Amino acid sequence: MSFADIISLFTHFMMFSLLSIGGAITLVPEMHRFTVEEKGWLGDYEFTSSIALAQASPGPNILFVTLIGWNAAGTLGAIATTLGIILPSSVLALYANRWAQHRADRPLVKAFRGGMIPITVGLLLATAWVLAEPNLDKPILMLISLVSLTLTIRTKLNPLWLIGGGGLAGMLLGG
């Protein structure tokens, strides 16, 4: 990967940072489009594996961004994606939070916060689709996903049990 590609990776992830309403995970469809479909730096398997590994690991959920960068371009890619996703939104959040704290009782601030909820839910649903799409032709994986979703919605089962169960199913089924 050339230096220009590293800069492109950094600037795109800076842009993603400013669009990450609800967290970086909501931008998975756009990250996929950029790194897999447009640039071809990653395949579907590498992309979804980066997310799965990072989500299963302890630490912040944004680790998947670092793994995407690592799988695309090694150490420089990891640094580019991580700094790109963290810097702009952190600076903006700091100043926006300070501003909103002093105006929390204003109707416009309340409306903005309430309006962000459906946007975040929609972005999370798009993320779920991008992560599930490569496995649509594998009925057993879709069944495991649907069972996990149902258990998540209908029970108070700790998600770690679902992750462990999914890992065990993958081991037993050779996935």
C-alpha positions in Angstrom: 0.0 0.0 0.0 1.4 3.4 -1.0 1.7 6.5 1.3 -1.2 8.1 -0.7 -3.3 5.1 0.2 -2.4 5.5 3.9 -3.4 9.1 3.7 -6.7 8.1 2.0 -7.4 5.6 4.8 -6.7 8.3 7.4 -8.9 11.0 5.8 -11.7 8.6 5.1 -11.7 7.4 8.7 -11.6 11.1 9.8 -14.8 11.6 7.8 -16.3 8.4 9.3 -15.5 9.8 12.7 -17.7 12.8 12.1 -20.5 10.6 10.9 -20.4 8.0 13.6 -23.7 8.8 15.3 -24.2 6.0 17.8 -20.6 4.9 17.7 -18.2 3.7 15.0 -20.0 0.4 14.6 -22.9 2.2 12.9 -20.5 3.0 10.0 -19.6 -0.6 9.2 -21.6 -0.5 5.9 -19.7 2.5 4.7 -16.3 1.2 6.0 -17.1 -2.1 4.1 -18.0 -0.2 0.9 -14.7 1.8 1.1 -12.2 -0.9 2.1 -13.7 -4.0 0.5 -15.8 -2.9 -2.5 -14.2 0.3 -3.6 -10.5 -0.2 -2.7 -10.3 -4.0 -2.5 -7.8 -3.8 0.4 -9.8 -6.4 2.3 -12.1 -9.3 1.5 -15.5 -9.9 3.1 -14.0 -12.6 5.4 -11.1 -10.3 6.6 -13.5 -7.5 7.1 -16.1 -9.4 9.2 -13.3 -11.3 11.0 -11.8 -7.9 12.1 -15.1 -6.9 13.6 -15.8 -10.3 15.2 -12.4 -10.5 16.8 -12.5 -7.0 18.1 -16.0 -7.3 19.5 -15.0 -10.6 21.3 -11.9 -9.0 22.8 -11.9 -7.0 26.1 -11.6 -3.3 25.7 -13.3 -0.6 23.8 -15.6 -1.6 21.0 -13.8 0.7 18.5 -10.9 -1.9 18.3 -12.4 -3.2 15.1 -11.3 0.0 13.4 -7.7 -0.7 14.3 -8.0 -4.3 13.0 -9.5 -3.1 9.7 -6.5 -0.8 9.3 -4.1 -3.5 10.3 -5.5 -6.0 7.9 -5.6 -3.4 5.1 -2.1 -1.9 5.6 -0.2 -3.3 8.6 1.0 -1.0 11.4 0.6 2.3 9.4 -2.9 1.3 8.5 -3.8 0.5 12.1 -2.4 3.9 13.2 -4.2 5.8 10.3 -7.6 4.3 11.0 -7.4 4.6 14.8 -6.2 8.2 14.8 -8.6 9.0 12.0 -11.7 7.7 13.8 -10.7 9.0 17.2 -9.4 12.6 16.7 -12.2 14.5 15.0 -15.2 13.1 16.9 -13.3 13.4 20.3 -12.6 17.1 19.7 -16.1 17.7 18.4 -17.7 15.8 21.3 -15.7 17.7 23.9 -16.8 21.1 22.6 -20.4 20.1 21.8 -20.9 18.6 25.2 -19.6 21.7 26.9 -21.9 23.8 24.8 -25.0 21.5 25.3 -24.5 21.3 29.1 -25.1 25.0 29.4 -28.2 24.8 27.2 -29.7 21.4 28.2 -33.1 22.8 29.0 -33.6 24.4 25.6 -36.2 22.8 23.3 -33.8 22.6 20.4 -31.2 20.7 22.4 -33.9 18.3 23.6 -35.2 17.8 20.1 -31.8 17.1 18.7 -31.1 14.4 21.3 -34.5 12.8 20.8 -34.1 12.9 17.0 -30.8 11.0 17.1 -32.4 7.9 18.5 -34.1 6.7 15.2 -31.0 7.6 13.2 -28.8 5.4 15.5 -31.2 2.5 15.3 -31.3 2.6 11.5 -27.5 2.7 11.3 -27.2 -0.3 13.6 -29.7 -2.2 11.5 -27.6 -1.4 8.4 -24.5 -2.7 10.2 -26.3 -5.9 11.1 -27.2 -6.4 7.5 -23.7 -5.9 6.2 -22.3 -8.4 8.8 -25.0 -11.0 8.0 -25.1 -10.7 4.2 -22.0 -12.9 3.5 -23.7 -15.7 5.4 -27.2 -15.6 3.9 -26.5 -18.8 2.0 -25.6 -20.6 5.2 -28.9 -21.5 6.9 -27.3 -22.8 10.2 -25.4 -19.5 10.7 -28.6 -17.5 10.0 -30.4 -19.8 12.5 -27.8 -19.1 15.2 -28.1 -15.4 14.5 -31.9 -15.4 14.8 -31.7 -17.5 18.0 -29.2 -15.0 19.4 -31.4 -12.0 18.4 -34.4 -13.6 20.0 -32.6 -14.4 23.2 -31.2 -10.9 23.4 -34.6 -9.3 23.0 -36.6 -11.7 25.2 -34.3 -12.5 28.0 -31.8 -10.8 30.3 -29.1 -13.4 29.4 -25.6 -12.0 29.5 -24.3 -11.5 25.9 -21.1 -13.3 26.9 -23.1 -16.5 27.0 -24.3 -15.9 23.4 -20.8 -15.1 22.2 -19.5 -18.3 23.9 -22.4 -20.3 22.4 -21.7 -18.9 18.9 -18.1 -19.7 19.2 -18.9 -23.3 20.4 -21.3 -23.7 17.5 -18.7 -22.5 15.1 -16.1 -24.9 16.5 -18.5 -27.9 16.3 -19.8 -27.0 12.8 -16.3 -26.3 11.5 -17.1 -22.7 10.7 
